[in-house]
C-alpha cells in the first residue's frame, strides 16, 4: 500500500511540476473533427505583469485523414487598447511524402508549434486572440483539437 501511495505522490509531483511554467493554456475540441471556415476560436487572457516574457505555442491535434500537408490559420490579436493585428500562420503537419509529424499512435497526431519566443506584452489588461482556419475548404476535415499555450519564458543557462 505504501508503494502505491508513493507512486501516486510521484505522479502528482511530476504532473504539477510540469504545469508550473504554463501561464495560460486553452485547447478547443473541433466538433466532428471538421473546422468550419466561419467558426472562430477565442482565447482571452489577462496580462498583469508587463515586464514578463512568454513563449507562445500553437497546439494542433489532427487525424491522418487530414487532406493537406499544411494548416494555415488567421490569428487576430486584440490589445487592451482595442487595436487589432492580424497574422497568417502556417503549420506543417506532414512531409511531402505523407509521413505525419507529431506524437501519437494510430490515426491521431499531436503537434506543438512555437509561434513566438520571448514575447513581452507591453500593455497590462485583457488580450483576445481569435483564430480561424485559413484553408480553402469551408468544412475542413481532420482537425480534432486546436489550442494556444503561453509558457513563462526561462532563459537557457550558458555553459562554460
Secondary structure, 3 states (H helix, E strand, C coil): CHHHHHHHHHHHHHHHHHHCCEEEEEEEECHHHEEECCCCEEEEEEECCCCCEEEEEEEEEEECCCCCCEEEEEEEEECCCCCEEEEEEEEECECCCCCECCECCCCEEEEEEEEEEEEECCCCEEEEEEEEECCCCCEEECEEEEEEEEEECCCCCCCC
